[in-house]
Amino acid sequence: MKDRDYLWCVLNLMLDDEDTLQRLCPACRLEAEKERCPVCGVEHRFPAAGVNEQFDIAHYERLQRGENA
């Protein structure tokens, strides 16, 4: 298979998943979109990669405006 064939397959899998989600009611869709362990099904409780939970957005915005901390 060529690279474009792999891309076509991945895109169609993503579209199939989206079609499946669109058929669910809002409550079931939220439940289905949660990140879960592929083995046991327990919801992941880990923060998203690249997200610093200690980051103070208010302090950052004050600094951007040129205000003192």
C-alpha positions in Angstrom: 0.0 0.0 0.0 1.1 3.5 -0.7 1.0 6.4 1.9 -2.2 7.8 0.3 -3.9 4.4 0.8 -3.1 4.4 4.5 -4.3 8.0 4.7 -7.6 7.0 3.0 -8.1 4.1 5.4 -7.5 6.3 8.5 -9.7 9.0 7.3 -12.5 6.6 6.6 -12.1 5.0 10.0 -12.4 8.5 11.6 -15.5 9.2 9.6 -17.1 5.9 10.6 -16.4 6.7 14.3 -18.0 10.1 13.9 -21.1 8.7 12.2 -21.4 6.2 15.1 -21.1 9.0 17.7 -23.7 11.2 15.8 -26.3 8.5 16.3 -26.0 8.6 20.1 -28.0 10.8 22.4 -26.0 13.7 24.0 -25.5 11.9 27.3 -24.3 8.6 25.7 -22.0 10.6 23.3 -20.3 12.3 26.3 -19.8 8.9 27.9 -18.5 7.4 24.6 -16.0 10.2 24.0 -14.2 9.7 27.4 -10.7 8.4 27.2 -10.7 4.8 28.5 -8.2 2.0 29.1 -8.4 -0.3 26.1 -8.0 -3.4 28.4 -10.2 -2.8 31.4 -12.3 0.2 30.3 -11.5 2.3 33.3 -11.6 6.0 32.6 -8.2 7.6 32.3 -7.5 10.1 35.1 -4.3 11.4 33.8 -4.0 15.0 32.6 -3.7 15.5 28.9 -0.1 15.5 27.6 1.5 18.9 27.3 -0.9 20.5 29.8 0.6 22.2 32.8 -2.1 22.2 35.6 0.0 24.6 37.7 0.0 27.3 35.0 -1.6 30.5 36.2 -3.4 32.0 33.2 -4.5 35.1 35.2 -0.9 35.9 36.1 0.2 35.3 32.5 -2.4 37.7 31.2 -1.3 40.4 33.7 2.3 40.0 32.5 1.2 40.2 28.9 -0.6 43.5 29.6 2.7 44.8 31.2 1.4 44.8 34.8 3.6 43.8 37.7 3.0 40.4 39.2 
